Each structure stands twice: as C-alpha cells, then as structure tokens.
Amino acid sequence: MRWACAEQRGRLREDFDFNDLNKDGKLSLGEFIRFMETVDEDITAEECEIGFDEIDANRDGAIEFDEFLAWWTEP
C-alpha cells in the first residue's frame, strides 16, 4: 500500500464517514454502491459488487475504513 499523507487520509475519512449512512463504522454493499454512483455515474451495480468483494479483505460483508484506505491508496 502506498503511504497516504495525513491530509489525504483525512479527506478519505470524511468521504467514508459521509457515506456510512447508518454510522456503524462500515460501508455496506448498498452504501458502497451509493458512494460509487457519486464517483462514476456510469458504474453498474454488478461492477460495484465486484469491487466491494475485492475491497472487503476480511470477507465480513462490509468495508471498514482500513480496507477503504488501502483500496484508495494502493499503487
């Protein structure tokens, strides 16, 4: 994983928290799809599901901030 500067990490944390609608500290598939549709309006639900599965490294059915950060900062 590429190192994320404090400023970048802070912005990503804000994005993550904004999209964590139920404020449980994780992104569900639905929350992730909503987020991705704001990033890329042409993305399909299927593409989001594939991405979700790739990002959910611990396979618990949710994306935690560390997984989200790793995804955004990987080379």
PQR file with spaces between the fields and no chain letter, atoms N, CA, C, O and H, PARSE charges and radii, in Angstrom:
ATOM       1  N    MET     1       0.835   -1.174    0.000 -0.4000 1.5000
ATOM       2  CA   MET     1       0.000    0.000    0.000 -0.0000 2.0000
ATOM       3  C    MET     1       0.878    1.233    0.000  0.5500 1.7000
ATOM       4  O    MET     1       1.845    1.305    0.759 -0.5500 1.4000
ATOM       5  N    ARG     2       0.561    2.191   -0.828 -0.4000 1.5000
ATOM       6  CA   ARG     2       1.241    3.475   -0.862 -0.0000 2.0000
ATOM       7  C    ARG     2       0.891    4.256    0.403  0.5500 1.7000
ATOM       8  O    ARG     2      -0.241    4.188    0.882 -0.5500 1.4000
ATOM       9  H    ARG     2      -0.225    2.133   -1.444  0.4000 1.0000
ATOM      10  N    TRP     3       1.834    4.979    0.931 -0.4000 1.5000
ATOM      11  CA   TRP     3       1.603    5.760    2.128 -0.0000 2.0000
ATOM      12  C    TRP     3       0.652    6.905    1.818  0.5500 1.7000
ATOM      13  O    TRP     3       0.817    7.590    0.808 -0.5500 1.4000
ATOM      14  H    TRP     3       2.753    5.035    0.542  0.4000 1.0000
ATOM      15  N    ALA     4      -0.336    7.120    2.670 -0.4000 1.5000
ATOM      16  CA   ALA     4      -1.274    8.225    2.499 -0.0000 2.0000
ATOM      17  C    ALA     4      -0.901    9.334    3.473  0.5500 1.7000
ATOM      18  O    ALA     4      -0.759    9.090    4.671 -0.5500 1.4000
ATOM      19  H    ALA     4      -0.469    6.564    3.490  0.4000 1.0000
ATOM      20  N    CYS     5      -0.742   10.554    2.963 -0.4000 1.5000
ATOM      21  CA   CYS     5      -0.424   11.671    3.844 -0.0000 2.0000
ATOM      22  C    CYS     5      -1.621   11.959    4.740  0.5500 1.7000
ATOM      23  O    CYS     5      -2.740   11.535    4.452 -0.5500 1.4000
ATOM      24  H    CYS     5      -0.858   10.753    1.989  0.4000 1.0000
ATOM      25  N    ALA     6      -1.382   12.669    5.809 -0.4000 1.5000
ATOM      26  CA   ALA     6      -2.435   12.954    6.784 -0.0000 2.0000
ATOM      27  C    ALA     6      -3.608   13.682    6.140  0.5500 1.7000
ATOM      28  O    ALA     6      -4.763   13.402    6.461 -0.5500 1.4000
ATOM      29  H    ALA     6      -0.473   13.013    6.043  0.4000 1.0000
ATOM      30  N    GLU     7      -3.321   14.608    5.240 -0.4000 1.5000
ATOM      31  CA   GLU     7      -4.390   15.357    4.576 -0.0000 2.0000
ATOM      32  C    GLU     7      -5.253   14.428    3.709  0.5500 1.7000
ATOM      33  O    GLU     7      -6.481   14.500    3.744 -0.5500 1.4000
ATOM      34  H    GLU     7      -2.383   14.835    4.979  0.4000 1.0000
ATOM      35  N    GLN     8      -4.603   13.562    2.939 -0.4000 1.5000
ATOM      36  CA   GLN     8      -5.341   12.626    2.088 -0.0000 2.0000
ATOM      37  C    GLN     8      -6.150   11.665    2.951  0.5500 1.7000
ATOM      38  O    GLN     8      -7.313   11.387    2.660 -0.5500 1.4000
ATOM      39  H    GLN     8      -3.605   13.503    2.910  0.4000 1.0000
ATOM      40  N    ARG     9      -5.536   11.165    4.004 -0.4000 1.5000
ATOM      41  CA   ARG     9      -6.235   10.251    4.908 -0.0000 2.0000
ATOM      42  C    ARG     9      -7.468   10.929    5.513  0.5500 1.7000
ATOM      43  O    ARG     9      -8.526   10.314    5.640 -0.5500 1.4000
ATOM      44  H    ARG     9      -4.591   11.390    4.241  0.4000 1.0000
ATOM      45  N    GLY    10      -7.316   12.200    5.882 -0.4000 1.5000
ATOM      46  CA   GLY    10      -8.437   12.951    6.455 -0.0000 2.0000
ATOM      47  C    GLY    10      -9.576   13.114    5.470  0.5500 1.7000
ATOM      48  O    GLY    10     -10.743   12.959    5.832 -0.5500 1.4000
ATOM      49  H    GLY    10      -6.456   12.699    5.779  0.4000 1.0000
ATOM      50  N    ARG    11      -9.245   13.427    4.218 -0.4000 1.5000
ATOM      51  CA   ARG    11     -10.295   13.574    3.193 -0.0000 2.0000
ATOM      52  C    ARG    11     -11.000   12.246    2.946  0.5500 1.7000
ATOM      53  O    ARG    11     -12.222   12.200    2.812 -0.5500 1.4000
ATOM      54  H    ARG    11      -8.298   13.553    3.924  0.4000 1.0000
ATOM      55  N    LEU    12     -10.223   11.167    2.887 -0.4000 1.5000
ATOM      56  CA   LEU    12     -10.825    9.849    2.675 -0.0000 2.0000
ATOM      57  C    LEU    12     -11.701    9.467    3.861  0.5500 1.7000
ATOM      58  O    LEU    12     -12.753    8.854    3.679 -0.5500 1.4000
ATOM      59  H    LEU    12      -9.230   11.204    2.996  0.4000 1.0000
ATOM      60  N    ARG    13     -11.283    9.821    5.067 -0.4000 1.5000
ATOM      61  CA   ARG    13     -12.087    9.537    6.257 -0.0000 2.0000
ATOM      62  C    ARG    13     -13.415   10.279    6.186  0.5500 1.7000
ATOM      63  O    ARG    13     -14.462    9.723    6.517 -0.5500 1.4000
ATOM      64  H    ARG    13     -10.428   10.320    5.215  0.4000 1.0000
ATOM      65  N    GLU    14     -13.371   11.539    5.752 -0.4000 1.5000
ATOM      66  CA   GLU    14     -14.603   12.320    5.600 -0.0000 2.0000
ATOM      67  C    GLU    14     -15.527   11.680    4.578  0.5500 1.7000
ATOM      68  O    GLU    14     -16.729   11.562    4.816 -0.5500 1.4000
ATOM      69  H    GLU    14     -12.521   11.991    5.483  0.4000 1.0000
ATOM      70  N    ASP    15     -14.978   11.266    3.440 -0.4000 1.5000
ATOM      71  CA   ASP    15     -15.788   10.607    2.410 -0.0000 2.0000
ATOM      72  C    ASP    15     -16.397    9.315    2.950  0.5500 1.7000
ATOM      73  O    ASP    15     -17.577    9.035    2.736 -0.5500 1.4000
ATOM      74  H    ASP    15     -14.001   11.362    3.247  0.4000 1.0000
ATOM      75  N    PHE    16     -15.586    8.543    3.645 -0.4000 1.5000
ATOM      76  CA   PHE    16     -16.060    7.284    4.211 -0.0000 2.0000
ATOM      77  C    PHE    16     -17.193    7.544    5.204  0.5500 1.7000
ATOM      78  O    PHE    16     -18.255    6.927    5.116 -0.5500 1.4000
ATOM      79  H    PHE    16     -14.628    8.771    3.819  0.4000 1.0000
ATOM      80  N    ASP    17     -16.964    8.456    6.142 -0.4000 1.5000
ATOM      81  CA   ASP    17     -17.971    8.737    7.167 -0.0000 2.0000
ATOM      82  C    ASP    17     -19.254    9.296    6.565  0.5500 1.7000
ATOM      83  O    ASP    17     -20.348    8.963    7.018 -0.5500 1.4000
ATOM      84  H    ASP    17     -16.101    8.957    6.213  0.4000 1.0000
ATOM      85  N    PHE    18     -19.126   10.145    5.543 -0.4000 1.5000
ATOM      86  CA   PHE    18     -20.310   10.712    4.888 -0.0000 2.0000
ATOM      87  C    PHE    18     -21.165    9.613    4.264  0.5500 1.7000
ATOM      88  O    PHE    18     -22.393    9.683    4.296 -0.5500 1.4000
ATOM      89  H    PHE    18     -18.237   10.415    5.175  0.4000 1.0000
ATOM      90  N    ASN    19     -20.518    8.604    3.701 -0.4000 1.5000
ATOM      91  CA   ASN    19     -21.243    7.529    3.029 -0.0000 2.0000
ATOM      92  C    ASN    19     -21.654    6.388    3.954  0.5500 1.7000
ATOM      93  O    ASN    19     -22.391    5.491    3.544 -0.5500 1.4000
ATOM      94  H    ASN    19     -19.520    8.546    3.675  0.4000 1.0000
ATOM      95  N    ASP    20     -21.190    6.414    5.180 -0.4000 1.5000
ATOM      96  CA   ASP    20     -21.601    5.443    6.195 -0.0000 2.0000
ATOM      97  C    ASP    20     -22.925    5.941    6.778  0.5500 1.7000
ATOM      98  O    ASP    20     -22.949    6.542    7.852 -0.5500 1.4000
ATOM      99  H    ASP    20     -20.591    7.142    5.513  0.4000 1.0000
ATOM     100  N    LEU    21     -24.003    5.692    6.076 -0.4000 1.5000
ATOM     101  CA   LEU    21     -25.296    6.285    6.403 -0.0000 2.0000
ATOM     102  C    LEU    21     -25.824    5.879    7.771  0.5500 1.7000
ATOM     103  O    LEU    21     -26.449    6.693    8.451 -0.5500 1.4000
ATOM     104  H    LEU    21     -23.983    5.203    5.204  0.4000 1.0000
ATOM     105  N    ASN    22     -25.590    4.648    8.187 -0.4000 1.5000
ATOM     106  CA   ASN    22     -26.106    4.213    9.483 -0.0000 2.0000
ATOM     107  C    ASN    22     -25.084    4.409   10.602  0.5500 1.7000
ATOM     108  O    ASN    22     -25.336    4.038   11.748 -0.5500 1.4000
ATOM     109  H    ASN    22     -25.082    3.987    7.635  0.4000 1.0000
ATOM     110  N    LYS    23     -23.935    4.991   10.270 -0.4000 1.5000
ATOM     111  CA   LYS    23     -22.886    5.357   11.223 -0.0000 2.0000
ATOM     112  C    LYS    23     -22.412    4.189   12.082  0.5500 1.7000
ATOM     113  O    LYS    23     -22.184    4.337   13.283 -0.5500 1.4000
ATOM     114  H    LYS    23     -23.730    5.293    9.339  0.4000 1.0000
ATOM     115  N    ASP    24     -22.266    3.012   11.441 -0.4000 1.5000
ATOM     116  CA   ASP    24     -21.772    1.832   12.165 -0.0000 2.0000
ATOM     117  C    ASP    24     -20.275    1.619   11.967  0.5500 1.7000
ATOM     118  O    ASP    24     -19.720    0.630   12.445 -0.5500 1.4000
ATOM     119  H    ASP    24     -22.451    2.892   10.466  0.4000 1.0000
ATOM     120  N    GLY    25     -19.618    2.546   11.262 -0.4000 1.5000
ATOM     121  CA   GLY    25     -18.180    2.436   11.048 -0.0000 2.0000
ATOM     122  C    GLY    25     -17.793    1.538    9.894  0.5500 1.7000
ATOM     123  O    GLY    25     -16.618    1.210    9.727 -0.5500 1.4000
ATOM     124  H    GLY    25     -20.069    3.350   10.874  0.4000 1.0000
ATOM     125  N    LYS    26     -18.774    1.135    9.092 -0.4000 1.5000
ATOM     126  CA   LYS    26     -18.538    0.238    7.957 -0.0000 2.0000
ATOM     127  C    LYS    26     -19.422    0.677    6.796  0.5500 1.7000
ATOM     128  O    LYS    26     -20.459    1.311    6.997 -0.5500 1.4000
ATOM     129  H    LYS    26     -19.728    1.401    9.228  0.4000 1.0000
ATOM     130  N    LEU    27     -19.002    0.335    5.581 -0.4000 1.5000
ATOM     131  CA   LEU    27     -19.856    0.549    4.413 -0.0000 2.0000
ATOM     132  C    LEU    27     -20.471   -0.790    4.027  0.5500 1.7000
ATOM     133  O    LEU    27     -19.768   -1.765    3.763 -0.5500 1.4000
ATOM     134  H    LEU    27     -18.160   -0.179    5.418  0.4000 1.0000
ATOM     135  N    SER    28     -21.785   -0.812    4.001 -0.4000 1.5000
ATOM     136  CA   SER    28     -22.489   -1.984    3.493 -0.0000 2.0000
ATOM     137  C    SER    28     -22.419   -1.943    1.970  0.5500 1.7000
ATOM     138  O    SER    28     -21.964   -0.958    1.390 -0.5500 1.4000
ATOM     139  H    SER    28     -22.356   -0.020    4.216  0.4000 1.0000
ATOM     140  N    LEU    29     -22.867   -3.003    1.335 -0.4000 1.5000
ATOM     141  CA   LEU    29     -22.886   -3.009   -0.128 -0.0000 2.0000
ATOM     142  C    LEU    29     -23.731   -1.856   -0.656  0.5500 1.7000
ATOM     143  O    LEU    29     -23.328   -1.173   -1.597 -0.5500 1.4000
ATOM     144  H    LEU    29     -23.237   -3.804    1.807  0.4000 1.0000
ATOM     145  N    GLY    30     -24.886   -1.638   -0.065 -0.4000 1.5000
ATOM     146  CA   GLY    30     -25.760   -0.543   -0.510 -0.0000 2.0000
ATOM     147  C    GLY    30     -25.101    0.815   -0.359  0.5500 1.7000
ATOM     148  O    GLY    30     -25.197    1.653   -1.256 -0.5500 1.4000
ATOM     149  H    GLY    30     -25.213   -2.193    0.699  0.4000 1.0000
ATOM     150  N    GLU    31     -24.436    1.042    0.758 -0.4000 1.5000
ATOM     151  CA   GLU    31     -23.742    2.310    0.975 -0.0000 2.0000
ATOM     152  C    GLU    31     -22.595    2.463   -0.015  0.5500 1.7000
ATOM     153  O    GLU    31     -22.350    3.559   -0.520 -0.5500 1.4000
ATOM     154  H    GLU    31     -24.358    0.361    1.487  0.4000 1.0000
ATOM     155  N    PHE    32     -21.896    1.373   -0.295 -0.4000 1.5000
ATOM     156  CA   PHE    32     -20.790    1.423   -1.243 -0.0000 2.0000
ATOM     157  C    PHE    32     -21.297    1.727   -2.652  0.5500 1.7000
ATOM     158  O    PHE    32     -20.697    2.527   -3.370 -0.5500 1.4000
ATOM     159  H    PHE    32     -22.095    0.483    0.115  0.4000 1.0000
ATOM     160  N    ILE    33     -22.386    1.097   -3.045 -0.4000 1.5000
ATOM     161  CA   ILE    33     -22.959    1.360   -4.367 -0.0000 2.0000
ATOM     162  C    ILE    33     -23.348    2.828   -4.475  0.5500 1.7000
ATOM     163  O    ILE    33     -23.057    3.473   -5.482 -0.5500 1.4000
ATOM     164  H    ILE    33     -22.874    0.447   -2.462  0.4000 1.0000
ATOM     165  N    ARG    34     -23.996    3.357   -3.457 -0.4000 1.5000
ATOM     166  CA   ARG    34     -24.389    4.775   -3.466 -0.0000 2.0000
ATOM     167  C    ARG    34     -23.162    5.663   -3.624  0.5500 1.7000
ATOM     168  O    ARG    34     -23.171    6.606   -4.415 -0.5500 1.4000
ATOM     169  H    ARG    34     -24.233    2.834   -2.639  0.4000 1.0000
ATOM     170  N    PHE    35     -22.103    5.362   -2.868 -0.4000 1.5000
ATOM     171  CA   PHE    35     -20.870    6.133   -2.965 -0.0000 2.0000
ATOM     172  C    PHE    35     -20.283    6.060   -4.372  0.5500 1.7000
ATOM     173  O    PHE    35     -19.936    7.086   -4.958 -0.5500 1.4000
ATOM     174  H    PHE    35     -22.096    4.596   -2.225  0.4000 1.0000
ATOM     175  N    MET    36     -20.174    4.857   -4.909 -0.4000 1.5000
ATOM     176  CA   MET    36     -19.571    4.681   -6.227 -0.0000 2.0000
ATOM     177  C    MET    36     -20.374    5.375   -7.321  0.5500 1.7000
ATOM     178  O    MET    36     -19.798    5.864   -8.293 -0.5500 1.4000
ATOM     179  H    MET    36     -20.456    4.024   -4.434  0.4000 1.0000
ATOM     180  N    GLU    37     -21.687    5.425   -7.175 -0.4000 1.5000
ATOM     181  CA   GLU    37     -22.512    6.119   -8.164 -0.0000 2.0000
ATOM     182  C    GLU    37     -22.263    7.623   -8.139  0.5500 1.7000
ATOM     183  O    GLU    37     -22.481    8.295   -9.148 -0.5500 1.4000
ATOM     184  H    GLU    37     -22.155    5.028   -6.385  0.4000 1.0000
ATOM     185  N    THR    38     -21.811    8.168   -7.004 -0.4000 1.5000
ATOM     186  CA   THR    38     -21.464    9.592   -6.969 -0.0000 2.0000
ATOM     187  C    THR    38     -20.098    9.832   -7.609  0.5500 1.7000
ATOM     188  O    THR    38     -19.836   10.918   -8.126 -0.5500 1.4000
ATOM     189  H    THR    38     -21.635    7.622   -6.185  0.4000 1.0000
ATOM     190  N    VAL    39     -19.233    8.825   -7.576 -0.4000 1.5000
ATOM     191  CA   VAL    39     -17.902    8.921   -8.165 -0.0000 2.0000
ATOM     192  C    VAL    39     -17.961    8.701   -9.676  0.5500 1.7000
ATOM     193  O    VAL    39     -17.287    9.394  -10.438 -0.5500 1.4000
ATOM     194  H    VAL    39     -19.447    7.943   -7.156  0.4000 1.0000
ATOM     195  N    ASP    40     -18.772    7.734  -10.101 -0.4000 1.5000
ATOM     196  CA   ASP    40     -18.874    7.355  -11.518 -0.0000 2.0000
ATOM     197  C    ASP    40     -20.323    7.021  -11.833  0.5500 1.7000
ATOM     198  O    ASP    40     -20.790    5.923  -11.530 -0.5500 1.4000
ATOM     199  H    ASP    40     -19.320    7.171   -9.482  0.4000 1.0000
ATOM     200  N    GLU    41     -21.024    7.949  -12.430 -0.4000 1.5000
ATOM     201  CA   GLU    41     -22.452    7.748  -12.678 -0.0000 2.0000
ATOM     202  C    GLU    41     -22.745    6.621  -13.670  0.5500 1.7000
ATOM     203  O    GLU    41     -23.883    6.160  -13.759 -0.5500 1.4000
ATOM     204  H    GLU    41     -20.645    8.841  -12.676  0.4000 1.0000
ATOM     205  N    ASP    42     -21.745    6.178  -14.407 -0.4000 1.5000
ATOM     206  CA   ASP    42     -21.948    5.113  -15.386 -0.0000 2.0000
ATOM     207  C    ASP    42     -21.641    3.720  -14.827  0.5500 1.7000
ATOM     208  O    ASP    42     -21.787    2.730  -15.544 -0.5500 1.4000
ATOM     209  H    ASP    42     -20.821    6.553  -14.335  0.4000 1.0000
ATOM     210  N    ILE    43     -21.224    3.625  -13.576 -0.4000 1.5000
ATOM     211  CA   ILE    43     -20.881    2.328  -12.995 -0.0000 2.0000
ATOM     212  C    ILE    43     -22.159    1.510  -12.761  0.5500 1.7000
ATOM     213  O    ILE    43     -23.207    2.048  -12.402 -0.5500 1.4000
ATOM     214  H    ILE    43     -21.106    4.430  -12.994  0.4000 1.0000
ATOM     215  N    THR    44     -22.039    0.216  -12.974 -0.4000 1.5000
ATOM     216  CA   THR    44     -23.196   -0.663  -12.780 -0.0000 2.0000
ATOM     217  C    THR    44     -23.169   -1.269  -11.380  0.5500 1.7000
ATOM     218  O    THR    44     -22.128   -1.297  -10.723 -0.5500 1.4000
ATOM     219  H    THR    44     -21.189   -0.221  -13.266  0.4000 1.0000
ATOM     220  N    ALA    45     -24.313   -1.747  -10.940 -0.4000 1.5000
ATOM     221  CA   ALA    45     -24.398   -2.417   -9.644 -0.0000 2.0000
ATOM     222  C    ALA    45     -23.491   -3.643   -9.630  0.5500 1.7000
ATOM     223  O    ALA    45     -22.867   -3.941   -8.612 -0.5500 1.4000
ATOM     224  H    ALA    45     -25.159   -1.724  -11.474  0.4000 1.0000
ATOM     225  N    GLU    46     -23.414   -4.350  -10.745 -0.4000 1.5000
ATOM     226  CA   GLU    46     -22.557   -5.532  -10.834 -0.0000 2.0000
ATOM     227  C    GLU    46     -21.088   -5.156  -10.657  0.5500 1.7000
ATOM     228  O    GLU    46     -20.355   -5.846   -9.948 -0.5500 1.4000
ATOM     229  H    GLU    46     -23.921   -4.107  -11.573  0.4000 1.0000
ATOM     230  N    GLU    47     -20.655   -4.075  -11.291 -0.4000 1.5000
ATOM     231  CA   GLU    47     -19.277   -3.615  -11.126 -0.0000 2.0000
ATOM     232  C    GLU    47     -19.004   -3.229   -9.673  0.5500 1.7000
ATOM     233  O    GLU    47     -17.926   -3.494   -9.142 -0.5500 1.4000
ATOM     234  H    GLU    47     -21.250   -3.515  -11.867  0.4000 1.0000
ATOM     235  N    CYS    48     -19.991   -2.602   -9.041 -0.4000 1.5000
ATOM     236  CA   CYS    48     -19.848   -2.233   -7.633 -0.0000 2.0000
ATOM     237  C    CYS    48     -19.719   -3.470   -6.751  0.5500 1.7000
ATOM     238  O    CYS    48     -18.910   -3.493   -5.824 -0.5500 1.4000
ATOM     239  H    CYS    48     -20.867   -2.387   -9.472  0.4000 1.0000
ATOM     240  N    GLU    49     -20.506   -4.486   -7.037 -0.4000 1.5000
ATOM     241  CA   GLU    49     -20.447   -5.724   -6.250 -0.0000 2.0000
ATOM     242  C    GLU    49     -19.072   -6.390   -6.382  0.5500 1.7000
ATOM     243  O    GLU    49     -18.522   -6.892   -5.402 -0.5500 1.4000
ATOM     244  H    GLU    49     -21.163   -4.467   -7.791  0.4000 1.0000
ATOM     245  N    ILE    50     -18.534   -6.390   -7.583 -0.4000 1.5000
ATOM     246  CA   ILE    50     -17.205   -6.964   -7.801 -0.0000 2.0000
ATOM     247  C    ILE    50     -16.166   -6.172   -7.013  0.5500 1.7000
ATOM     248  O    ILE    50     -15.320   -6.752   -6.333 -0.5500 1.4000
ATOM     249  H    ILE    50     -18.981   -5.983   -8.380  0.4000 1.0000
ATOM     250  N    GLY    51     -16.234   -4.846   -7.109 -0.4000 1.5000
ATOM     251  CA   GLY    51     -15.311   -4.001   -6.365 -0.0000 2.0000
ATOM     252  C    GLY    51     -15.449   -4.178   -4.863  0.5500 1.7000
ATOM     253  O    GLY    51     -14.453   -4.232   -4.141 -0.5500 1.4000
ATOM     254  H    GLY    51     -16.921   -4.376   -7.663  0.4000 1.0000
ATOM     255  N    PHE    52     -16.679   -4.268   -4.397 -0.4000 1.5000
ATOM     256  CA   PHE    52     -16.949   -4.465   -2.972 -0.0000 2.0000
ATOM     257  C    PHE    52     -16.275   -5.737   -2.480  0.5500 1.7000
ATOM     258  O    PHE    52     -15.615   -5.741   -1.440 -0.5500 1.4000
ATOM     259  H    PHE    52     -17.488   -4.224   -4.983  0.4000 1.0000
ATOM     260  N    ASP    53     -16.445   -6.808   -3.232 -0.4000 1.5000
ATOM     261  CA   ASP    53     -15.841   -8.089   -2.851 -0.0000 2.0000
ATOM     262  C    ASP    53     -14.312   -8.012   -2.817  0.5500 1.7000
ATOM     263  O    ASP    53     -13.675   -8.630   -1.965 -0.5500 1.4000
ATOM     264  H    ASP    53     -16.981   -6.805   -4.076  0.4000 1.0000
ATOM     265  N    GLU    54     -13.730   -7.258   -3.739 -0.4000 1.5000
ATOM     266  CA   GLU    54     -12.276   -7.106   -3.771 -0.0000 2.0000
ATOM     267  C    GLU    54     -11.775   -6.275   -2.592  0.5500 1.7000
ATOM     268  O    GLU    54     -10.716   -6.567   -2.037 -0.5500 1.4000
ATOM     269  H    GLU    54     -14.247   -6.755   -4.432  0.4000 1.0000
ATOM     270  N    ILE    55     -12.513   -5.263   -2.213 -0.4000 1.5000
ATOM     271  CA   ILE    55     -12.095   -4.362   -1.134 -0.0000 2.0000
ATOM     272  C    ILE    55     -12.300   -4.998    0.236  0.5500 1.7000
ATOM     273  O    ILE    55     -11.514   -4.756    1.152 -0.5500 1.4000
ATOM     274  H    ILE    55     -13.373   -5.026   -2.664  0.4000 1.0000
ATOM     275  N    ASP    56     -13.340   -5.803    0.387 -0.4000 1.5000
ATOM     276  CA   ASP    56     -13.669   -6.440    1.667 -0.0000 2.0000
ATOM     277  C    ASP    56     -12.656   -7.560    1.946  0.5500 1.7000
ATOM     278  O    ASP    56     -12.960   -8.745    1.805 -0.5500 1.4000
ATOM     279  H    ASP    56     -13.978   -6.000   -0.357  0.4000 1.0000
ATOM     280  N    ALA    57     -11.461   -7.154    2.342 -0.4000 1.5000
ATOM     281  CA   ALA    57     -10.347   -8.097    2.504 -0.0000 2.0000
ATOM     282  C    ALA    57     -10.600   -9.166    3.557  0.5500 1.7000
ATOM     283  O    ALA    57     -10.160  -10.304    3.391 -0.5500 1.4000
ATOM     284  H    ALA    57     -11.215   -6.192    2.456  0.4000 1.0000
ATOM     285  N    ASN    58     -11.295   -8.829    4.633 -0.4000 1.5000
ATOM     286  CA   ASN    58     -11.527   -9.816    5.688 -0.0000 2.0000
ATOM     287  C    ASN    58     -12.815  -10.610    5.486  0.5500 1.7000
ATOM     288  O    ASN    58     -13.168  -11.454    6.310 -0.5500 1.4000
ATOM     289  H    ASN    58     -11.652   -7.905    4.769  0.4000 1.0000
ATOM     290  N    ARG    59     -13.509  -10.336    4.390 -0.4000 1.5000
ATOM     291  CA   ARG    59     -14.700  -11.091    3.979 -0.0000 2.0000
ATOM     292  C    ARG    59     -15.801  -11.114    5.047  0.5500 1.7000
ATOM     293  O    ARG    59     -16.459  -12.133    5.253 -0.5500 1.4000
ATOM     294  H    ARG    59     -13.222   -9.651    3.721  0.4000 1.0000
ATOM     295  N    ASP    60     -15.988   -9.965    5.725 -0.4000 1.5000
ATOM     296  CA   ASP    60     -17.046   -9.910    6.732 -0.0000 2.0000
ATOM     297  C    ASP    60     -18.340   -9.289    6.205  0.5500 1.7000
ATOM     298  O    ASP    60     -19.288   -9.088    6.964 -0.5500 1.4000
ATOM     299  H    ASP    60     -15.453   -9.137    5.558  0.4000 1.0000
ATOM     300  N    GLY    61     -18.379   -8.988    4.915 -0.4000 1.5000
ATOM     301  CA   GLY    61     -19.587   -8.448    4.308 -0.0000 2.0000
ATOM     302  C    GLY    61     -19.739   -6.947    4.457  0.5500 1.7000
ATOM     303  O    GLY    61     -20.826   -6.408    4.247 -0.5500 1.4000
ATOM     304  H    GLY    61     -17.609   -9.152    4.298  0.4000 1.0000
ATOM     305  N    ALA    62     -18.657   -6.265    4.817 -0.4000 1.5000
ATOM     306  CA   ALA    62     -18.673   -4.812    4.957 -0.0000 2.0000
ATOM     307  C    ALA    62     -17.271   -4.285    4.678  0.5500 1.7000
ATOM     308  O    ALA    62     -16.286   -5.015    4.790 -0.5500 1.4000
ATOM     309  H    ALA    62     -17.775   -6.703    4.988  0.4000 1.0000
ATOM     310  N    ILE    63     -17.195   -3.024    4.318 -0.4000 1.5000
ATOM     311  CA   ILE    63     -15.903   -2.387    4.085 -0.0000 2.0000
ATOM     312  C    ILE    63     -15.607   -1.486    5.273  0.5500 1.7000
ATOM     313  O    ILE    63     -16.340   -0.536    5.549 -0.5500 1.4000
ATOM     314  H    ILE    63     -17.995   -2.431    4.227  0.4000 1.0000
ATOM     315  N    GLU    64     -14.534   -1.794    5.963 -0.4000 1.5000
ATOM     316  CA   GLU    64     -14.078   -0.971    7.086 -0.0000 2.0000
ATOM     317  C    GLU    64     -13.132    0.091    6.551  0.5500 1.7000
ATOM     318  O    GLU    64     -12.627   -0.023    5.434 -0.5500 1.4000
ATOM     319  H    GLU    64     -13.938   -2.566    5.739  0.4000 1.0000
ATOM     320  N    PHE    65     -12.894    1.125    7.350 -0.4000 1.5000
ATOM     321  CA   PHE    65     -12.083    2.246    6.863 -0.0000 2.0000
ATOM     322  C    PHE    65     -10.694    1.809    6.409  0.5500 1.7000
ATOM     323  O    PHE    65     -10.214    2.285    5.381 -0.5500 1.4000
ATOM     324  H    PHE    65     -13.305    1.218    8.257  0.4000 1.0000
ATOM     325  N    ASP    66     -10.041    0.922    7.141 -0.4000 1.5000
ATOM     326  CA   ASP    66      -8.701    0.479    6.743 -0.0000 2.0000
ATOM     327  C    ASP    66      -8.710   -0.189    5.372  0.5500 1.7000
ATOM     328  O    ASP    66      -7.777   -0.009    4.590 -0.5500 1.4000
ATOM     329  H    ASP    66     -10.431    0.535    7.976  0.4000 1.0000
ATOM     330  N    GLU    67      -9.752   -0.955    5.077 -0.4000 1.5000
ATOM     331  CA   GLU    67      -9.884   -1.593    3.755 -0.0000 2.0000
ATOM     332  C    GLU    67     -10.124   -0.530    2.686  0.5500 1.7000
ATOM     333  O    GLU    67      -9.555   -0.600    1.596 -0.5500 1.4000
ATOM     334  H    GLU    67     -10.509   -1.101    5.713  0.4000 1.0000
ATOM     335  N    PHE    68     -10.969    0.456    3.001 -0.4000 1.5000
ATOM     336  CA   PHE    68     -11.263    1.557    2.100 -0.0000 2.0000
ATOM     337  C    PHE    68      -9.998    2.356    1.806  0.5500 1.7000
ATOM     338  O    PHE    68      -9.722    2.686    0.653 -0.5500 1.4000
ATOM     339  H    PHE    68     -11.431    0.512    3.887  0.4000 1.0000
ATOM     340  N    LEU    69      -9.235    2.663    2.846 -0.4000 1.5000
ATOM     341  CA   LEU    69      -7.993    3.416    2.700 -0.0000 2.0000
ATOM     342  C    LEU    69      -6.988    2.652    1.848  0.5500 1.7000
ATOM     343  O    LEU    69      -6.351    3.231    0.968 -0.5500 1.4000
ATOM     344  H    LEU    69      -9.460    2.395    3.782  0.4000 1.0000
ATOM     345  N    ALA    70      -6.847    1.368    2.103 -0.4000 1.5000
ATOM     346  CA   ALA    70      -5.926    0.540    1.329 -0.0000 2.0000
ATOM     347  C    ALA    70      -6.310    0.537   -0.144  0.5500 1.7000
ATOM     348  O    ALA    70      -5.437    0.603   -1.010 -0.5500 1.4000
ATOM     349  H    ALA    70      -7.365    0.898    2.817  0.4000 1.0000
ATOM     350  N    TRP    71      -7.589    0.463   -0.434 -0.4000 1.5000
ATOM     351  CA   TRP    71      -8.079    0.452   -1.816 -0.0000 2.0000
ATOM     352  C    TRP    71      -7.759    1.764   -2.519  0.5500 1.7000
ATOM     353  O    TRP    71      -7.286    1.757   -3.655 -0.5500 1.4000
ATOM     354  H    TRP    71      -8.298    0.409    0.270  0.4000 1.0000
ATOM     355  N    TRP    72      -8.010    2.889   -1.856 -0.4000 1.5000
ATOM     356  CA   TRP    72      -7.785    4.193   -2.484 -0.0000 2.0000
ATOM     357  C    TRP    72      -6.309    4.530   -2.623  0.5500 1.7000
ATOM     358  O    TRP    72      -5.937    5.330   -3.482 -0.5500 1.4000
ATOM     359  H    TRP    72      -8.394    2.895   -0.932  0.4000 1.0000
ATOM     360  N    THR    73      -5.466    3.936   -1.797 -0.4000 1.5000
ATOM     361  CA   THR    73      -4.056    4.333   -1.814 -0.0000 2.0000
ATOM     362  C    THR    73      -3.140    3.281   -2.406  0.5500 1.7000
ATOM     363  O    THR    73      -1.923    3.467   -2.427 -0.5500 1.4000
ATOM     364  H    THR    73      -5.768    3.286   -1.100  0.4000 1.0000
ATOM     365  N    GLU    74      -3.704    2.163   -2.894 -0.4000 1.5000
ATOM     366  CA   GLU    74      -2.836    1.144   -3.477 -0.0000 2.0000
ATOM     367  C    GLU    74      -2.285    1.633   -4.803  0.5500 1.7000
ATOM     368  O    GLU    74      -2.940    2.393   -5.516 -0.5500 1.4000
ATOM     369  H    GLU    74      -4.692    2.011   -2.877  0.4000 1.0000
ATOM     370  N    PRO    75      -1.071    1.192   -5.132 -0.5600 1.5000
ATOM     371  CA   PRO    75      -0.426    1.662   -6.372  0.2800 2.0000
ATOM     372  C    PRO    75      -1.117    1.149   -7.615  0.5500 1.7000
ATOM     373  O    PRO    75      -0.693    1.457   -8.728 -0.5500 1.4000
